[in-house]
Amino acid sequence: MSQPKTAPAKTAAQPEMASLLLGAGFAMASLILLPAVAQRIGLGSSLTIALRGALMRAANRF
């Protein structure tokens, strides 16, 4: 008879890796993607800086 497969045990490193990836995504978005999109649609520099600051604060929460 075949034995049932068990799910691998979750370790403490998995939530840390998810937080790291999410923070890195926010940082990339604020440094690369946001200025490119803002320039394309014609946002002012002060609004772009404010949005970048908001994204960086969100990245620090994780």
HUPE-V255060 format. One record per backbone hydrogen bond with DSSP energy under -1.0 kcal/mol. NH is the residue of the N-H (numbers start at 1). CO is the residue of the C=O. E is the energy in kcal/mol with one decimal. If there is no record, write none. Layout:
BEGIN
nh->NH co->CO e->E
nh->NH co->CO e->E
END
This chain:
BEGIN
nh->17 co->13 e->-2.3
nh->18 co->14 e->-2.1
nh->19 co->15 e->-2.2
nh->20 co->16 e->-2.3
nh->21 co->17 e->-2.5
nh->22 co->18 e->-2.3
nh->23 co->19 e->-2.6
nh->24 co->20 e->-2.4
nh->25 co->21 e->-2.1
nh->26 co->22 e->-2.3
nh->27 co->23 e->-2.3
nh->28 co->24 e->-2.5
nh->29 co->25 e->-2.4
nh->30 co->26 e->-2.4
nh->31 co->27 e->-2.1
nh->32 co->28 e->-2.5
nh->33 co->28 e->-1.3
nh->34 co->29 e->-3.3
nh->36 co->32 e->-1.3
nh->37 co->33 e->-2.6
nh->38 co->34 e->-2.8
nh->39 co->35 e->-2.3
nh->40 co->36 e->-1.9
nh->41 co->37 e->-2.3
nh->42 co->38 e->-1.1
nh->43 co->38 e->-2.5
nh->48 co->44 e->-2.0
nh->49 co->45 e->-2.4
nh->50 co->46 e->-2.0
nh->51 co->47 e->-2.3
nh->52 co->48 e->-2.3
nh->53 co->49 e->-2.3
nh->54 co->50 e->-2.0
nh->55 co->51 e->-2.2
nh->56 co->52 e->-2.3
nh->57 co->53 e->-2.1
nh->58 co->54 e->-2.0
nh->59 co->55 e->-2.1
nh->60 co->56 e->-1.7
END
